[in-house]
Amino acid sequence: MSWRARLSKRWLLSTQLATVLAVSVLICAAIVITESQIYDIFEQTRILDLRHF
């Protein structure tokens, strides 16, 4: 195996790893954002429910 093939293989692995990391970070951010939005909606509906009584 030549050094160029080895380098390209390593580069491919590192880009795959970077892609996986980026995707997982995006998924975590999406989960956090949706959870906070759900919590905000829950708080707003609770406030509205309290106003009805």
N, C-alpha and C positions, 0 to 999 in steps of 0.2 A: 504494500500500500504506500503510495507516494505521500509526501507531506501535504500536497495540495488537497488530495482526497480526504486525508485525515482532518485537515483544517476545515474543509467544507462540511464534513460530518459533524465536527464539534460546533461549528457555526449554526448548523441546522438544529442541533440539540439545544443550544443556548436560545435560539429564537423560539423554539417550541416551548421551552421552559418559561421564557418571558411572556409568551402569549397566554400560557396557562395561568401565570401569576396575574396578568392584567385582567383576564376574564374573571378570576376568582375575586379580585379586588372590586371589579364592577358589580358582581353579584352581591357581595357583602354590602356595598354602598347602596344598591337598590333595595336590599332587605331593610337596612337601617332607615332609609328615606320612607319606604312604605309603612314601616312600623310607626315612625313618628307621625306620619299623616293619619294613620288609623287612630293613633292616640289623640291627636288634635280633634278629629271628627268625633271621637267618643266623648271628649271633654265638652265640645260644643253641644252635643245632643244632651249631655247630662245637665248642662246649664239651662238649656231650653226646657227640659223636663222639670227642673226646679222652679222655673218661672211660671209654669202652668199651675202649680199648687198654690 
